[in-house]
Amino acid sequence: MLTTRRQALGAALSTPFVPAILRAAEPDLSALTDLTTGVRPITPAERAARLAKAQALMRENGIGAVLIEPGASLVYFTGVRWGRSERLTAAVLPAEGEPMIVTPFFEEPSVRESLAIPAEIRVWQEHEDPAQVVAGFLRDRKLAARPIGIEETARFFAVDGLRRALPSARLVSANPVVRACRMIKSPAEIALMQAATDVTIAAYRWTWPRIDAGMTGAEIGALMNAATRKLGGDPQFALVLVGEASAYPHGMKAVHRVAPGQVVLMDCGCTVQGYQSDVSRTGVFGRPTAEVARVWNHMAEGQRIAFAAAKLGTPAGQVDDAVRRYYVSLGYGPDYKLPGLSHRTGHGIGLDGHEPVNLVRGETTRLVPGMCFSNEPGIYLPGKFGVRLEDCFYMTDTGPRYFSQPPASIEQPV
């Protein structure tokens, strides 16, 4: 039974059909307006340019075609948004000519609905092997004897089926094609990511002042998601860690409630037309202790060091190295040892919340214009608290530029 107003609020925000008795607990979102009304979608011309680039890379790397299952890469090249199941739907991008989509016969009208490029659609019936349909397309295009690239997230059954359908085929990684395209964001992609970040920042500004004593992380996250929807974003995650839970990057099972002096760490993001935001903020309900303020300042400086290290031409791993050198000088670590930074400094971001490449030790990929990353070198003190500030940036011709500006102090975390 719901016994408190805050419990009622949490249920009201997380349940699609809200009983009338609980509607009074819903937040007043009337001051928020949709920030995405003028956002432009990816154009057909840009999708054509993506395919042309991919085909040039295929020829450069000696790849005849690329197989892509549903997910961000399928959306990127074809516009088709589809879930993965035991029934194969996939795209084949050939080194020359139009792509092909293979899908079950009864799904063809639905697949065609979101198809955003000229492409042939070949169907298979329930008793048939879809890998044979893919093999037939490759034979028809005289590509079966050339290496076939497999997008890195494709499932084993799809790859194994193609191997059985084309026993002589050489299956290779499609990373030199797919990664090389998706890692470099166009101005239109960056604009969509900026719109998503603007929504998330506005939702933070609305949510933070409404945090109250006794609230759980789930209740705060529900407020954040409600604001995000009203602002025009599609919420993807709203991780809110209270007190000791903030000491562990992805939290604990135990439920913690806000109390004076406790750390509140929020890690939230949304999508706008599929493109992601990812922003973390850490503050304190009430007055921070000297220890919390000191660690917050250390982490903020670590974030500044990472941003300064992200110079054009620099190997991505050296950004992580720069942060860890600073943390070690303060007595954290070394390496991933706690108290300190137990994860990488940042990850790639775009259509996926986490995508290659990462700001992590040993990553030799050099930073070039169009790459996008999170910057989140958190500091965690097990059993006590953690601090994580996360702001994403993109590389320009003159260096890194933030999608969101990091907060100036623990007193004003958003």
Secondary structure as GFF3:
##gff-version 3
##sequence-region A 1 414
A	DSSP	alpha_helix	5	14	.	.	.	ID=ss1
A	DSSP	three_ten_helix	20	25	.	.	.	ID=ss2
A	DSSP	alpha_helix	44	60	.	.	.	ID=ss3
A	DSSP	beta_strand	65	68	.	.	.	ID=ss4
A	DSSP	alpha_helix	72	78	.	.	.	ID=ss5
A	DSSP	beta_strand	90	94	.	.	.	ID=ss6
A	DSSP	beta_strand	100	104	.	.	.	ID=ss7
A	DSSP	three_ten_helix	105	107	.	.	.	ID=ss8
A	DSSP	alpha_helix	108	114	.	.	.	ID=ss9
A	DSSP	beta_strand	120	124	.	.	.	ID=ss10
A	DSSP	alpha_helix	130	140	.	.	.	ID=ss11
A	DSSP	beta_strand	148	150	.	.	.	ID=ss12
A	DSSP	alpha_helix	156	165	.	.	.	ID=ss13
A	DSSP	beta_strand	171	173	.	.	.	ID=ss14
A	DSSP	alpha_helix	175	182	.	.	.	ID=ss15
A	DSSP	alpha_helix	187	207	.	.	.	ID=ss16
A	DSSP	three_ten_helix	208	210	.	.	.	ID=ss17
A	DSSP	alpha_helix	217	230	.	.	.	ID=ss18
A	DSSP	beta_strand	234	242	.	.	.	ID=ss19
A	DSSP	three_ten_helix	243	247	.	.	.	ID=ss20
A	DSSP	beta_strand	263	272	.	.	.	ID=ss21
A	DSSP	beta_strand	275	276	.	.	.	ID=ss22
A	DSSP	beta_strand	279	284	.	.	.	ID=ss23
A	DSSP	alpha_helix	290	309	.	.	.	ID=ss24
A	DSSP	alpha_helix	317	329	.	.	.	ID=ss25
A	DSSP	beta_strand	346	348	.	.	.	ID=ss26
A	DSSP	beta_strand	355	359	.	.	.	ID=ss27
A	DSSP	beta_strand	372	375	.	.	.	ID=ss28
A	DSSP	beta_strand	379	381	.	.	.	ID=ss29
A	DSSP	beta_strand	385	387	.	.	.	ID=ss30
A	DSSP	beta_strand	391	396	.	.	.	ID=ss31
A	DSSP	beta_strand	399	402	.	.	.	ID=ss32
###
